[in-house]
Amino acid sequence: EKLSDRSWKEIGRWMEPVLVETELNVLLVAVMLHALGKIPKLHAQLAPKANGHREVLLHVMSTCPKVLPSFMRLSSPLRHTVQECLTREFEFKQFLHAENLPA
């Protein structure tokens, strides 16, 4: 189901005090990379020896990050944070849906 323009604007107003452009950008890059790591062709071409999407992401972000322009556009500390978040044993999707429980 698609959100209406009015709904998007309402969500934007609701998020405005919480997120600045940089934080939102980092979140969107992380979501995109998380999905990208699961693409079989990326795995086969850039990280054929990797086991699972986390290892694919770690390998690509470490050895050929230039193929990820959105990732490379981030500052070095933010790239490090994104890499740490996406390559740890952590269910990022559940976190985004607020389903992860504290350890």
CNS distance restraints for C-alpha pairs under 8 A (distance, minus, plus):
assign (resid   3 and name CA) (resid   7 and name CA) 5.92 0.50 0.50
assign (resid   3 and name CA) (resid   8 and name CA) 6.55 0.50 0.50
assign (resid   4 and name CA) (resid   8 and name CA) 6.38 0.50 0.50
assign (resid   5 and name CA) (resid   9 and name CA) 6.24 0.50 0.50
assign (resid   6 and name CA) (resid  10 and name CA) 6.19 0.50 0.50
assign (resid   7 and name CA) (resid  11 and name CA) 6.17 0.50 0.50
assign (resid   8 and name CA) (resid  12 and name CA) 6.12 0.50 0.50
assign (resid   9 and name CA) (resid  13 and name CA) 6.21 0.50 0.50
assign (resid  10 and name CA) (resid  14 and name CA) 6.14 0.50 0.50
assign (resid  11 and name CA) (resid  15 and name CA) 6.11 0.50 0.50
assign (resid  12 and name CA) (resid  16 and name CA) 5.95 0.50 0.50
assign (resid  13 and name CA) (resid  17 and name CA) 7.85 0.50 0.50
assign (resid  15 and name CA) (resid  19 and name CA) 5.97 0.50 0.50
assign (resid  16 and name CA) (resid  20 and name CA) 6.93 0.50 0.50
assign (resid  19 and name CA) (resid  23 and name CA) 5.89 0.50 0.50
assign (resid  19 and name CA) (resid  24 and name CA) 6.05 0.50 0.50
assign (resid  20 and name CA) (resid  24 and name CA) 6.28 0.50 0.50
assign (resid  21 and name CA) (resid  25 and name CA) 5.95 0.50 0.50
assign (resid  22 and name CA) (resid  26 and name CA) 6.19 0.50 0.50
assign (resid  23 and name CA) (resid  27 and name CA) 6.23 0.50 0.50
assign (resid  24 and name CA) (resid  28 and name CA) 6.18 0.50 0.50
assign (resid  25 and name CA) (resid  29 and name CA) 6.12 0.50 0.50
assign (resid  26 and name CA) (resid  30 and name CA) 6.12 0.50 0.50
assign (resid  26 and name CA) (resid  74 and name CA) 7.51 0.50 0.50
assign (resid  26 and name CA) (resid  78 and name CA) 7.38 0.50 0.50
assign (resid  26 and name CA) (resid  82 and name CA) 7.54 0.50 0.50
assign (resid  27 and name CA) (resid  31 and name CA) 6.22 0.50 0.50
assign (resid  28 and name CA) (resid  32 and name CA) 6.14 0.50 0.50
assign (resid  29 and name CA) (resid  33 and name CA) 6.06 0.50 0.50
assign (resid  29 and name CA) (resid  70 and name CA) 6.36 0.50 0.50
assign (resid  29 and name CA) (resid  71 and name CA) 6.50 0.50 0.50
assign (resid  30 and name CA) (resid  34 and name CA) 6.04 0.50 0.50
assign (resid  30 and name CA) (resid  82 and name CA) 6.11 0.50 0.50
assign (resid  30 and name CA) (resid  86 and name CA) 7.31 0.50 0.50
assign (resid  31 and name CA) (resid  35 and name CA) 6.46 0.50 0.50
assign (resid  32 and name CA) (resid  36 and name CA) 6.07 0.50 0.50
assign (resid  33 and name CA) (resid  37 and name CA) 6.06 0.50 0.50
assign (resid  33 and name CA) (resid  57 and name CA) 7.56 0.50 0.50
assign (resid  34 and name CA) (resid  38 and name CA) 7.19 0.50 0.50
assign (resid  34 and name CA) (resid  53 and name CA) 7.92 0.50 0.50
assign (resid  34 and name CA) (resid  57 and name CA) 7.86 0.50 0.50
assign (resid  34 and name CA) (resid  86 and name CA) 6.65 0.50 0.50
assign (resid  34 and name CA) (resid  92 and name CA) 7.97 0.50 0.50
assign (resid  35 and name CA) (resid  39 and name CA) 7.25 0.50 0.50
assign (resid  36 and name CA) (resid  42 and name CA) 7.64 0.50 0.50
assign (resid  37 and name CA) (resid  42 and name CA) 7.15 0.50 0.50
assign (resid  37 and name CA) (resid  43 and name CA) 7.23 0.50 0.50
assign (resid  37 and name CA) (resid  53 and name CA) 4.86 0.50 0.50
assign (resid  37 and name CA) (resid  54 and name CA) 6.93 0.50 0.50
assign (resid  37 and name CA) (resid  56 and name CA) 5.92 0.50 0.50
assign (resid  37 and name CA) (resid  57 and name CA) 5.39 0.50 0.50
assign (resid  38 and name CA) (resid  42 and name CA) 7.89 0.50 0.50
assign (resid  38 and name CA) (resid  43 and name CA) 7.52 0.50 0.50
assign (resid  38 and name CA) (resid  52 and name CA) 7.84 0.50 0.50
assign (resid  38 and name CA) (resid  53 and name CA) 5.22 0.50 0.50
assign (resid  39 and name CA) (resid  43 and name CA) 6.49 0.50 0.50
assign (resid  40 and name CA) (resid  44 and name CA) 6.10 0.50 0.50
assign (resid  41 and name CA) (resid  45 and name CA) 6.01 0.50 0.50
assign (resid  42 and name CA) (resid  46 and name CA) 5.70 0.50 0.50
assign (resid  42 and name CA) (resid  47 and name CA) 7.18 0.50 0.50
assign (resid  43 and name CA) (resid  47 and name CA) 4.92 0.50 0.50
assign (resid  43 and name CA) (resid  48 and name CA) 5.58 0.50 0.50
assign (resid  43 and name CA) (resid  50 and name CA) 7.33 0.50 0.50
assign (resid  43 and name CA) (resid  53 and name CA) 7.79 0.50 0.50
assign (resid  43 and name CA) (resid  56 and name CA) 5.97 0.50 0.50
assign (resid  44 and name CA) (resid  48 and name CA) 4.61 0.50 0.50
assign (resid  46 and name CA) (resid  56 and name CA) 7.82 0.50 0.50
assign (resid  46 and name CA) (resid  59 and name CA) 8.00 0.50 0.50
assign (resid  46 and name CA) (resid  60 and name CA) 6.58 0.50 0.50
assign (resid  47 and name CA) (resid  56 and name CA) 5.50 0.50 0.50
assign (resid  47 and name CA) (resid  59 and name CA) 6.31 0.50 0.50
assign (resid  47 and name CA) (resid  60 and name CA) 6.80 0.50 0.50
assign (resid  50 and name CA) (resid  55 and name CA) 5.22 0.50 0.50
assign (resid  50 and name CA) (resid  56 and name CA) 5.40 0.50 0.50
assign (resid  50 and name CA) (resid  59 and name CA) 7.53 0.50 0.50
assign (resid  51 and name CA) (resid  55 and name CA) 5.82 0.50 0.50
assign (resid  51 and name CA) (resid  56 and name CA) 7.12 0.50 0.50
assign (resid  52 and name CA) (resid  56 and name CA) 6.41 0.50 0.50
assign (resid  53 and name CA) (resid  57 and name CA) 6.13 0.50 0.50
assign (resid  54 and name CA) (resid  58 and name CA) 6.13 0.50 0.50
assign (resid  54 and name CA) (resid  86 and name CA) 6.60 0.50 0.50
assign (resid  54 and name CA) (resid  87 and name CA) 4.77 0.50 0.50
assign (resid  54 and name CA) (resid  88 and name CA) 7.32 0.50 0.50
assign (resid  55 and name CA) (resid  59 and name CA) 6.00 0.50 0.50
assign (resid  55 and name CA) (resid  87 and name CA) 6.86 0.50 0.50
assign (resid  56 and name CA) (resid  60 and name CA) 6.13 0.50 0.50
assign (resid  57 and name CA) (resid  61 and name CA) 5.83 0.50 0.50
assign (resid  57 and name CA) (resid  83 and name CA) 7.90 0.50 0.50
assign (resid  57 and name CA) (resid  86 and name CA) 7.54 0.50 0.50
assign (resid  57 and name CA) (resid  87 and name CA) 6.86 0.50 0.50
assign (resid  58 and name CA) (resid  62 and name CA) 5.91 0.50 0.50
assign (resid  58 and name CA) (resid  83 and name CA) 6.95 0.50 0.50
assign (resid  58 and name CA) (resid  87 and name CA) 6.06 0.50 0.50
assign (resid  59 and name CA) (resid  63 and name CA) 5.82 0.50 0.50
assign (resid  59 and name CA) (resid  64 and name CA) 7.75 0.50 0.50
assign (resid  60 and name CA) (resid  64 and name CA) 5.16 0.50 0.50
assign (resid  60 and name CA) (resid  65 and name CA) 5.86 0.50 0.50
assign (resid  61 and name CA) (resid  65 and name CA) 4.54 0.50 0.50
assign (resid  61 and name CA) (resid  68 and name CA) 7.76 0.50 0.50
assign (resid  61 and name CA) (resid  83 and name CA) 7.25 0.50 0.50
assign (resid  65 and name CA) (resid  69 and name CA) 7.61 0.50 0.50
assign (resid  65 and name CA) (resid  71 and name CA) 7.32 0.50 0.50
assign (resid  65 and name CA) (resid  72 and name CA) 6.54 0.50 0.50
assign (resid  66 and name CA) (resid  72 and name CA) 6.40 0.50 0.50
assign (resid  68 and name CA) (resid  72 and name CA) 6.20 0.50 0.50
assign (resid  69 and name CA) (resid  73 and name CA) 6.03 0.50 0.50
assign (resid  70 and name CA) (resid  74 and name CA) 7.00 0.50 0.50
assign (resid  71 and name CA) (resid  79 and name CA) 6.49 0.50 0.50
assign (resid  72 and name CA) (resid  79 and name CA) 7.32 0.50 0.50
assign (resid  74 and name CA) (resid  78 and name CA) 5.92 0.50 0.50
assign (resid  74 and name CA) (resid  79 and name CA) 5.80 0.50 0.50
assign (resid  75 and name CA) (resid  79 and name CA) 6.13 0.50 0.50
assign (resid  76 and name CA) (resid  80 and name CA) 6.20 0.50 0.50
assign (resid  77 and name CA) (resid  81 and name CA) 6.27 0.50 0.50
assign (resid  78 and name CA) (resid  82 and name CA) 6.12 0.50 0.50
assign (resid  79 and name CA) (resid  83 and name CA) 6.05 0.50 0.50
assign (resid  80 and name CA) (resid  84 and name CA) 6.10 0.50 0.50
assign (resid  81 and name CA) (resid  85 and name CA) 6.14 0.50 0.50
assign (resid  82 and name CA) (resid  86 and name CA) 6.10 0.50 0.50
assign (resid  83 and name CA) (resid  87 and name CA) 6.00 0.50 0.50
assign (resid  84 and name CA) (resid  88 and name CA) 6.20 0.50 0.50
assign (resid  85 and name CA) (resid  90 and name CA) 7.63 0.50 0.50
assign (resid  85 and name CA) (resid  92 and name CA) 7.80 0.50 0.50
assign (resid  86 and name CA) (resid  90 and name CA) 7.65 0.50 0.50
assign (resid  86 and name CA) (resid  92 and name CA) 7.13 0.50 0.50
assign (resid  91 and name CA) (resid  95 and name CA) 6.35 0.50 0.50
assign (resid  91 and name CA) (resid 100 and name CA) 7.37 0.50 0.50
assign (resid  92 and name CA) (resid  96 and name CA) 6.24 0.50 0.50
assign (resid  93 and name CA) (resid  97 and name CA) 6.35 0.50 0.50
assign (resid  94 and name CA) (resid  98 and name CA) 6.01 0.50 0.50
assign (resid  94 and name CA) (resid  99 and name CA) 4.85 0.50 0.50
assign (resid  94 and name CA) (resid 100 and name CA) 5.50 0.50 0.50
assign (resid  95 and name CA) (resid  99 and name CA) 5.67 0.50 0.50
assign (resid  95 and name CA) (resid 100 and name CA) 5.17 0.50 0.50
